[in-house]
C-alpha cells in the first residue's frame, strides 16, 4: 500500500472534489434540474473509488460494477471502505433517474 500522494493522485483528487462540487451546485437548482445532482455525486464517488483502488494497489477490472469496489478493495488490500449501504442507495437513485 502506498502512503504518500503523488502529484497525479492529487490532481485526480481535485477532479473528484470538482465532480462533488458540481453535485452540490446541481442540488441547489430548482426541480427537475436538481435531479442531475444524483449523477454528479455518483460520478464523484466512482472516480474516488477508482483512485482509491489504484492508490491501494488493487487490481480491478475497468468494467467493474459500482458496488463491487468495496469487496475488491477489501480482498486485495485489506482496507474496508465505509459507506457501501449508502452508496447502494445512491446507485439505485441513479439507475432510477437514468433508466426509469
N, C-alpha and C positions, 0 to 999 in steps of 0.2 A: 504494500500500500504506500502510495506517495503522500508525504505530509505537506510539502511546500507547493504553493501555487505558481505555475508558470505564467508568463505574460499571456500566452494563448488562453489559458484557463481563466484568467482574469477578464480577458476580452469576451470570452463566452459567457461568463457570469454577468457581465454588463448587458449582453444580449438577453439573458434570462430576465434580468431586472427590467429591461425595457419592455419585454413582452408582458411581464406582470403589470407594469405601469399602464400599458395600453388597456389591459383588462380593467384596472381601476378606473381609468378615464372613460371607457365604454360603459361601465356600470353606472356612471353618473348621467348618461344620456337618457332622454325620455324613451319610454317603451313605445315601440318594439325595438328601437335601436340599441337599447341597453342589453338586449339579449346576446349581442355579439361578445359580451364580456366573457361568457362561458367558453367561447372558442379561444380567446386570448389567454385566459387562465390555464386552459388545458395545454395550449402551446407552450406556455412558460414552464409548466410542470414537466412536460415531456422533454423539453430542452434541458432542464435541470437533471432529470433522471439519466439522460444520455451522457451528460457531462459527468455526473457522479459515477456512473458505471465506468466511464473511461478513466477518470481520476483514480478510482479504486482498483484499476487493472482488471475489471470484469470484462470478459469476452461475451458480448451479447449479439444476437442476430440483429442485423439492421432492420429487419421487419418484425421485431419483437412486438407482441401485444402489450398495450399500455400497462396493464396490471401485472404482467409477468416480470417487470423490472424488479419488484420487491423480492421475489423468490430467487431470481438470477443473481442479484447483487448479494443477497444473504448467503446463498450457497457457495459462491465463489470468493467472497471477500470477508465473510463473517460479520458484515455490517448490516444491522437491522434498521432499515429506514422506517420512520414513523409515518402515519397518515394514510395508510393504504385504504382503510374503510372510507375516509372522507374523499379520497381521490376516486374511489369506485363510484361514489355519488356524483362527483363532477363528471366522470366519464359517461355515466348514464344520462346526465343532463345534456352533455354534448351530443350524444347519439340521438337523443330525443329532439334536440334543436335542429340538427343537420339532416336527419333521416325520417322524421315522422311529422 
